[in-house]
Amino acid sequence: MQHAMPFHEVVRRRRSARSFLPDRVPDALIQAVADDARYAPSNSNIQPWVVHIASGATRDRLSKAMLDAAAEERMTPDVPFSYDDLYGVYKERQQAQGAAYFQAAGISRDAAEQRRFAILRNLEFFGAPHVCLLFMAPVYETVRVAGDVGMYGQTFLLSLAAHGLAGIPQTLLSLFAGTVHETLGIDPSLKMLFGISFGYPEPDNPVNTFPLDKAPIGETMTFHR
Ligand SMILES: Cc1cc2nc3c(=O)[nH]c(=O)nc-3n(C[C@H](O)[C@H](O)[C@H](O)COP(=O)(O)O)c2cc1C
């Protein structure tokens, strides 16, 4: 499948969507995105990603199993994660993003309510009809493989954008990795890094379009000339 959108437009059009239309993406379009994603670079071309995509009844069963696990506070991540580790400019950026999102979603400033809403919407896959689950093959040390799987994830996301689709990478899904392994029968030696819910973004919903600052080049890059 051909797409003619200029690269700078694809990169800027890609946003994390948090509201989707229920329409399923045709299989041929999912195949086209999968075909783009497999060109992602990796250490020594080892391609250490193992990818599962859940749609239809399986997607619904998975969402329910994860919501049940969340209700019982049954977190089973394959790799540890904590928001509490943030500080300084990283904390500031995270708080700015959270405030902009919750304002766009019409959720009050109450932290407990925001947390409940965020967990619920993430585990409902934000209404997306498909979810892609990204696992790391048990090779090298985790950090190298995570870099490779991140490359794969971004290629997948850019291809979605180029095809008029949208997705959202979700670390939150990986906090319930044990439930994903169990529900889909996935080899426990594979470590889940994140998921990507995807589909057709709901146009004009503020949760998909709210403005978000990206740090200027000078804040994150130093030129040594
Ligand atoms: C690896 C990764 C994991 C993420 N996990 C979540 C998540 O669990 N829930 C969520 O709502 N957003 C998640 N995000 C989306 C980020 O919040 C989003 O990328 C960031 O705010 C920048 O916005 P943009 O993607 O629209 O440019 C994640 C992004 C990345 C790259």
The ligand as an SDF file (V2000), in Angstrom:
LIG
                    3D

 31 33  0  0  0  0  0  0  0  0999 V2000
    6.9510    3.9930   25.7980 C   0  0  0  0  0  0  0  0  0  0  0  0
    5.7720    4.8940   26.0420 C   0  0  0  0  0  0  0  0  0  0  0  0
    4.8280    4.5310   26.9910 C   0  0  0  0  0  0  0  0  0  0  0  0
    3.7010    5.3210   27.2070 C   0  0  0  0  0  0  0  0  0  0  0  0
    2.7510    4.8990   28.1120 N   0  0  0  0  0  0  0  0  0  0  0  0
    1.5870    5.5820   28.2260 C   0  0  0  0  0  0  0  0  0  0  0  0
    0.5270    5.0750   29.0340 C   0  0  0  0  0  0  0  0  0  0  0  0
    0.6470    4.0240   29.6780 O   0  0  0  0  0  0  0  0  0  0  0  0
   -0.6340    5.7650   29.0860 N   0  0  0  0  0  0  0  0  0  0  0  0
   -0.8140    6.9370   28.3830 C   0  0  0  0  0  0  0  0  0  0  0  0
   -1.8980    7.5320   28.4740 O   0  0  0  0  0  0  0  0  0  0  0  0
    0.1760    7.4430   27.6100 N   0  0  0  0  0  0  0  0  0  0  0  0
    1.3470    6.7870   27.4910 C   0  0  0  0  0  0  0  0  0  0  0  0
    2.3380    7.2380   26.6560 N   0  0  0  0  0  0  0  0  0  0  0  0
    2.0670    8.4020   25.7970 C   0  0  0  0  0  0  0  0  0  0  0  0
    2.8240    9.6420   26.2430 C   0  0  0  0  0  0  0  0  0  0  0  0
    2.1430   10.2480   27.2980 O   0  0  0  0  0  0  0  0  0  0  0  0
    2.9290   10.5820   25.0290 C   0  0  0  0  0  0  0  0  0  0  0  0
    3.7290    9.9660   24.0380 O   0  0  0  0  0  0  0  0  0  0  0  0
    3.5630   11.9060   25.4110 C   0  0  0  0  0  0  0  0  0  0  0  0
    2.7410   12.6140   26.3040 O   0  0  0  0  0  0  0  0  0  0  0  0
    3.8120   12.7680   24.1760 C   0  0  0  0  0  0  0  0  0  0  0  0
    2.6110   12.9750   23.4630 O   0  0  0  0  0  0  0  0  0  0  0  0
    2.4740   12.5800   21.9390 P   0  0  0  0  0  0  0  0  0  0  0  0
    2.6970   11.0870   21.8310 O   0  0  0  0  0  0  0  0  0  0  0  0
    1.0650   12.9560   21.5530 O   0  0  0  0  0  0  0  0  0  0  0  0
    3.5240   13.3360   21.1850 O   0  0  0  0  0  0  0  0  0  0  0  0
    3.5160    6.5070   26.4680 C   0  0  0  0  0  0  0  0  0  0  0  0
    4.5070    6.8850   25.5360 C   0  0  0  0  0  0  0  0  0  0  0  0
    5.6100    6.0910   25.3360 C   0  0  0  0  0  0  0  0  0  0  0  0
    6.6260    6.5080   24.3030 C   0  0  0  0  0  0  0  0  0  0  0  0
  1  2  1  0
  2  3  1  0
  2 30  2  0
  3  4  2  0
  4  5  1  0
  4 28  1  0
  5  6  2  0
  6  7  1  0
  6 13  1  0
  7  8  2  0
  7  9  1  0
  9 10  1  0
 10 11  2  0
 10 12  1  0
 12 13  2  0
 13 14  1  0
 14 15  1  0
 14 28  1  0
 15 16  1  0
 16 17  1  0
 16 18  1  0
 18 19  1  0
 18 20  1  0
 20 21  1  0
 20 22  1  0
 22 23  1  0
 23 24  1  0
 24 25  2  0
 24 26  1  0
 24 27  1  0
 28 29  2  0
 29 30  1  0
 30 31  1  0
M  END
$$$$
